[in-house]
Amino acid sequence: MSNLKEVHITDANLRLSDNIVKGGILPNKIAELSRTVNVVGETVVEGPLYASRITIEAAPFEVTGAVFSQHELYINSDVEGNVVFRKAVGSASSVVSRALKCQTTFCSDINAKSVMLCNAFVSGSIYADEVNLENCVVIGGVFATQSLSVKDCIVGTFISPFVELDGNVNLLLPSVFSVERVNYTPTTRLYSLALADLGSLYRHQEEAPESGRIEINLAADDLRTTLTDGNQQRTLHSYSVVGKVLAADLIDTDKFQNHFLLTAAALGPQLLKTYELGTDKDGKPAVLTLERIRAFFFELLQGSIQVKPLDGSFNIEQFARTM
């Protein structure tokens, strides 16, 4: 990191380059509610950030507090480097990043009318009317009230009235939901990593024999589900592996350490100390830092770390003893 100059907020429109902002950027007058913030060079905002419009034209850029943009938070498509939001990000309009070479990290939830992300890592969940994700990792859920488009991503789960899937989509939980049938291309593959041994993969060790990813057949595994709340009923399409894993009770999923890994990813900077997931194949500590977790999930996404398919065979006598 270069030497950053401390800047005091006085202007209605800010242009930040090689600056560190102590205490954040918040309006003190009515006129400052329309303030725009343009980041054109390395910048750190130590606190919350509120602006009418936020445009990021260069990296690295980091905000340690919550972020809200009245109109738009936009990351230019030619930005290269790290952009990190340590707390929740919200917008009354849109949150957009199409930068293929920018490593954008959201350490908490995103809440906006429209969210369009590429090559982004989200520790929390996404809440929006319209969501478009490409080459992204979302540890939590994606909840879109109107439409959802997902291409080559890892997400916890999702629910939306209208869903389009393309490429390889991996789920961290067993089920996803949509009001209409999911639209997908002939090359779309949907997998659940709920029984994958993510802990061993994180440590670069051999996966447990009874672990693996499970493919969800979007044509055959479509289950109509009716949810009831008092006098209200809602019918959804559920795509799940719950009914497929007949012998799931035979597997000790706790030893996979998936829950510990995903919790560390979701909590991110809220953790008071750095934890370890045991030792890796070289005998070194497998430290659970946000940067290392991000790199791990993108290696999964891009295929440099392969998850083996789950072996569907089991011993019927062993299964009978559990009943």
C-alpha positions in Angstrom: 0.0 0.0 0.0 1.3 3.4 -0.9 1.4 6.4 1.5 -2.1 7.8 1.7 -3.0 11.4 2.4 -5.6 12.1 5.0 -8.5 14.1 3.5 -11.2 16.1 5.3 -14.6 16.1 3.8 -15.8 19.5 2.7 -16.7 19.3 -0.9 -20.2 18.5 -2.2 -18.6 16.2 -4.8 -15.6 14.2 -3.9 -12.8 12.8 -6.1 -10.6 10.5 -4.1 -7.1 9.3 -5.1 -4.4 8.2 -2.7 -6.5 9.3 0.2 -7.5 7.9 3.6 -10.7 9.2 5.0 -10.9 9.1 8.8 -14.4 8.7 10.3 -16.2 8.0 7.0 -18.2 10.1 4.6 -21.6 11.2 5.9 -23.8 14.2 5.0 -23.9 17.1 7.6 -26.1 19.4 5.6 -29.2 18.9 3.3 -27.1 20.0 0.3 -24.7 17.1 1.0 -27.4 14.5 0.5 -26.7 14.9 -3.3 -22.9 14.4 -2.9 -21.2 12.1 -5.4 -18.1 10.1 -4.7 -15.6 9.2 -7.5 -12.7 6.9 -6.6 -9.9 7.4 -9.1 -6.9 6.1 -7.1 -6.1 4.0 -4.1 -8.4 4.9 -1.3 -9.4 3.8 2.2 -12.6 5.0 4.0 -12.4 4.3 7.7 -16.0 4.4 8.5 -19.4 4.5 6.8 -20.0 5.9 3.4 -23.2 7.7 2.2 -23.5 9.3 -1.2 -26.0 10.0 -3.9 -23.8 8.1 -6.4 -20.6 6.1 -5.9 -18.4 5.4 -8.8 -15.2 3.3 -8.5 -12.7 3.9 -11.3 -9.6 2.5 -9.8 -8.4 0.1 -7.1 -7.4 -0.8 -4.4 -10.4 0.6 -2.6 -11.8 -0.3 0.9 -14.6 0.9 3.1 -14.6 -0.4 6.7 -18.2 0.8 7.5 -21.6 0.4 6.0 -22.2 1.8 2.5 -25.4 3.3 1.0 -25.9 4.9 -2.4 -29.1 6.7 -3.2 -28.8 6.1 -6.9 -26.0 3.7 -7.8 -22.9 2.0 -6.7 -20.9 1.3 -9.9 -17.5 -0.3 -10.4 -16.1 0.4 -13.9 -15.5 -2.6 -16.1 -11.8 -1.7 -16.5 -11.0 -1.7 -12.8 -8.2 -4.0 -11.7 -7.3 -4.9 -8.1 -9.1 -5.4 -4.8 -12.3 -3.6 -3.9 -13.5 -4.5 -0.3 -16.7 -3.6 1.5 -16.3 -4.6 5.2 -19.9 -4.0 6.2 -23.4 -4.1 4.6 -23.9 -2.4 1.2 -27.3 -0.9 0.2 -28.7 1.2 -2.6 -32.1 2.6 -3.4 -31.3 1.8 -7.0 -28.5 -0.5 -8.1 -25.2 -2.2 -7.2 -23.2 -3.0 -10.4 -19.8 -4.5 -11.1 -18.9 -5.9 -14.5 -15.1 -5.7 -13.9 -13.6 -9.1 -14.9 -10.2 -8.3 -13.4 -11.5 -6.7 -10.2 -11.6 -8.9 -7.1 -14.7 -7.4 -5.4 -15.5 -8.6 -1.9 -18.7 -7.9 0.1 -18.1 -9.0 3.7 -21.8 -8.7 4.5 -25.3 -8.5 2.9 -26.2 -6.5 -0.2 -29.6 -4.9 -0.4 -30.7 -2.9 -3.5 -33.4 -2.7 -6.2 -31.1 -4.2 -8.8 -27.8 -6.2 -8.3 -25.5 -7.1 -11.2 -22.2 -8.6 -10.2 -19.3 -10.3 -12.0 -16.3 -12.0 -10.3 -17.6 -11.0 -6.9 -17.5 -12.7 -3.5 -20.4 -12.1 -1.1 -20.0 -13.4 2.5 -23.7 -12.6 3.3 -26.9 -12.7 1.3 -28.3 -10.7 -1.6 -31.7 -9.1 -1.4 -33.1 -7.3 -4.5 -35.9 -7.1 -7.1 -33.6 -8.2 -9.9 -30.3 -10.1 -9.5 -27.8 -11.0 -12.3 -24.7 -13.0 -11.2 -21.8 -14.3 -13.3 -18.7 -16.0 -12.0 -19.6 -15.1 -8.4 -19.6 -16.8 -5.0 -22.4 -16.0 -2.5 -22.1 -17.8 0.8 -25.6 -16.9 1.9 -28.8 -16.9 -0.1 -29.9 -14.9 -3.2 -33.5 -13.6 -2.7 -34.9 -11.9 -5.8 -38.5 -10.6 -5.7 -38.8 -10.4 -9.5 -36.0 -12.2 -11.5 -32.7 -14.0 -11.0 -30.0 -14.9 -13.6 -27.1 -17.1 -12.5 -24.2 -18.2 -14.7 -21.2 -20.2 -13.5 -21.6 -19.4 -9.8 -21.5 -20.9 -6.3 -24.5 -19.8 -4.1 -25.9 -21.0 -0.8 -29.5 -21.2 -2.0 -31.9 -19.0 -4.0 -35.6 -18.2 -4.3 -37.2 -16.0 -7.0 -40.4 -16.0 -9.1 -38.4 -16.2 -12.4 -34.9 -18.0 -12.6 -32.5 -18.5 -15.4 -29.5 -20.7 -15.0 -26.5 -21.1 -17.3 -23.1 -23.0 -17.0 -22.1 -24.8 -13.9 -24.1 -23.7 -10.8 -23.1 -25.1 -7.4 -25.2 -24.9 -4.2 -24.0 -25.0 -0.7 -27.4 -26.1 0.6 -29.6 -29.0 -0.6 -32.5 -27.0 -2.1 -33.5 -24.0 -4.2 -36.9 -22.6 -5.0 -38.7 -20.7 -7.8 -42.3 -19.7 -8.6 -42.1 -20.6 -12.3 -40.1 -23.5 -13.6 -36.4 -22.7 -13.9 -35.2 -21.8 -17.4 -31.9 -23.3 -18.3 -29.6 -24.0 -21.3 -28.6 -27.4 -22.6 -25.2 -26.9 -21.1 -26.5 -26.0 -17.6 -25.4 -28.3 -14.7 -26.8 -27.8 -11.2 -24.9 -29.4 -8.3 -25.3 -29.5 -4.5 -22.2 -29.4 -2.4 -24.1 -30.1 0.8 -22.4 -33.5 1.2 -19.0 -32.4 -0.2 -16.0 -32.6 2.0 -15.1 -28.9 1.8 -12.9 -29.1 4.9 -10.5 -31.6 3.4 -10.5 -29.7 0.1 -9.7 -26.5 1.9 -6.7 -28.3 3.6 -5.7 -29.8 0.2 -6.2 -33.3 1.5 -8.0 -36.3 0.2 -11.8 -36.2 0.4 -13.8 -38.6 2.7 -14.9 -41.7 0.7 -18.6 -41.1 1.5 -18.6 -37.4 0.5 -19.1 -35.7 -2.9 -21.2 -33.4 -4.9 -24.7 -34.4 -6.1 -26.1 -33.4 -9.4 -29.7 -32.0 -9.4 -31.6 -33.0 -12.6 -33.6 -29.8 -13.4 -36.1 -31.9 -15.4 -36.6 -34.8 -13.1 -36.0 -33.3 -9.6 -38.6 -30.6 -9.9 -41.0 -30.9 -6.9 -44.1 -28.8 -6.4 -44.1 -27.5 -2.8 -47.0 -25.7 -1.1 -46.0 -23.4 1.7 -48.8 -22.4 4.2 -48.8 -19.4 6.6 -52.2 -19.0 8.3 -54.8 -18.6 5.6 -52.2 -17.9 2.9 -50.7 -20.6 0.6 -48.0 -20.3 -2.0 -46.9 -23.0 -4.4 -43.3 -23.2 -5.5 -41.0 -25.3 -7.6 -38.4 -26.9 -5.4 -35.2 -28.4 -6.8 -33.6 -30.5 -4.1 -31.3 -33.5 -3.4 -33.0 -34.2 0.0 -35.1 -37.0 -1.5 -32.2 -38.4 -3.4 -29.8 -39.0 -0.5 -31.4 -42.1 1.0 -28.4 -43.0 3.1 -27.6 -39.4 4.3 -28.1 -40.4 7.9 -25.3 -42.9 7.6 -22.8 -40.1 6.9 -21.1 -38.1 9.7 -21.3 -34.7 8.0 -19.7 -33.0 11.1 -16.3 -34.3 10.2 -16.5 -32.6 6.8 -16.2 -29.3 8.8 -18.4 -27.6 6.2 -20.4 -25.7 8.8 -17.3 -24.3 10.4 -15.9 -23.2 7.1 -19.1 -21.6 5.9 -19.6 -19.9 9.2 -16.1 -18.4 9.1 -16.8 -17.2 5.6 -20.1 -15.6 6.5 -18.9 -13.9 9.6 -15.8 -12.5 7.9 -14.4 -9.4 9.7 -16.9 -9.9 12.6 -14.7 -12.7 14.0 -12.6 -11.5 16.9 -9.8 -14.0 16.2 -8.4 -16.0 13.3 -9.3 -19.7 13.4 -7.7 -22.7 11.9 -9.2 -25.7 10.1 -6.5 -28.1 11.2 -3.4 -28.6 9.2 -3.0 -29.0 5.4 -1.1 -31.7 3.5 2.2 -29.9 4.2 1.6 -29.8 7.9 0.9 -26.0 7.9 -2.1 -24.4 9.6 -5.1 -24.1 7.4 -5.9 -20.5 8.5 -9.5 -19.3 8.0 -8.9 -15.8 6.7 -11.4 -14.1 4.4 -8.8 -13.8 1.6 -7.9 -17.4 1.7 -11.6 -18.5 1.9 -12.3 -16.3 -1.1 -9.4 -17.9 -3.1 -10.6 -21.4 -2.1 -14.1 -20.9 -3.4 -13.0 -19.4 -6.6 -10.7 -22.3 -7.2 -13.7 -24.6 -6.7 -15.7 -22.4 -9.1 -13.1 -22.4 -11.8 -12.3 -26.1 -11.5 -8.7 -26.0 -10.3 -10.1 -27.8 -7.2 -12.3 -30.7 -8.2 -15.1 -32.1 -6.0 -15.7 -35.8 -6.7 -19.2 -37.1 -7.4 -21.0 -38.8 -4.4 -21.0 -42.5 -4.6 -24.6 -43.5 -4.4 -24.0 -47.1 -3.1 -24.6 -48.1 0.5 -24.8 -51.1 2.7 -28.5 -52.0 3.2 -27.8 -53.9 6.5 -26.0 -50.8 7.9 -29.0 -48.7 6.8 -31.5 -51.1 8.4 -29.6 -50.8 11.7 -30.1 -47.0 11.8 -33.9 -47.4 11.4 
